[in-house]
Amino acid sequence: MKIVNETKLMSVLDFIREYQRKEGRSPSFRQIAKAVGFPSLATAQLYVKTLEQRDLIERNDFGKIITPTQLSKSDTIQAPLVGTVACGDPILAIENIEETYSLPTSIFGHQDLISLIAKGNSMTEVGIYDGDRVFYLPCESADEGEIVVALVDDSATIKTFYKRNGKVILHPENSKYKDIVVDDCKIRGIVKFVIHKF
């Protein structure tokens, strides 16, 4: 059996782990050979086999290096951040995509979410604070009691939605604020998730 160079062996292991961490999958033998400077794929295979024999990596039945679960990339959705929305008095709704968040589907599901930055403190009793990232599902209607992103005369606000006596009630979840009562408003979406800013 060929003798392996211990320094190169650790270089192979470091490369595999770093590649897995960045890419969420394992490198091919060709990629290992190129990264470490091996003259052939057979040499790369020898070093990978040695790492496996020492229980430093695992391979499947096809000989491919198994990527540890915690390093595997999960499925994600993309949620654009489109501006700021009031948790207080309505503010002018200016929607421009400022950046995009990658969100794991294991937590956020496969919904087409949009993000806004909350401004104000009228919704603190349901856990939405000034500066929080709010993620909403775009839609044009809501059931009573749902937290919505609503447009009132082209100004946006986050409130709990109710209807009473033919009026729309946009209810703040903070006793210091008063209800916004209007004949009608445009529902832009229903709030589904909030990420707190600490």
C-alpha positions, 0 to 999 in steps of 0.5 A: 500500500502507498504511504500517504503524506500526513500533511497532505492528508490533513489538507484533504480533510480541511478542503473537504470540510471547508467545501462542505461548509460553503457549498452544502455538499461534498467535493468530487475527487477531481476537485480534491485533486486540483485543490491539493495538487495531486497528479491524478484522481487515483491519488485523491481516491487513496487519500479519501479512502485513508480518511474513511479508514480513520473514521474522519469521513464517511462514504456511501455505497457509491463511494461518494463522500457523505456530507454531514447533515448539519452542513447540508444546505436546506431548501430556501425561499427568497423574500425581498425587503421592500421598505418600511411600514408603520406600527403607529400612524400610517406612513407613505408606502414607498416600495423599492426592493432594498435587499433579499433574504434567503429563508429556510423552508423548514421554518418559513415554508414555501410561501412567497413572502415579502419583508418590511421593517416595522416602524413604531410601537403600536403592535408591541402586545403581539410581539412586533417592535420598532425595527423588527423584520416583518414577513407577510404573505401578499393577498387582497383580503383577510379574516377578522383578527388577522394581522395585516399590512394595509393601505389607507390613502396610499399610506401603509400600516400594520394592524389587526383587521376587523369589520364593524357596522360597515366600517374597517377597524385597524386595531393597534395592539397597544393600549396607548394607540387608538383604532383607525376607522375607515370606510375601506382600505386595501389589504396588501398581505397577512403578517406571518413571521416576525424577526426581532431586532435586538 
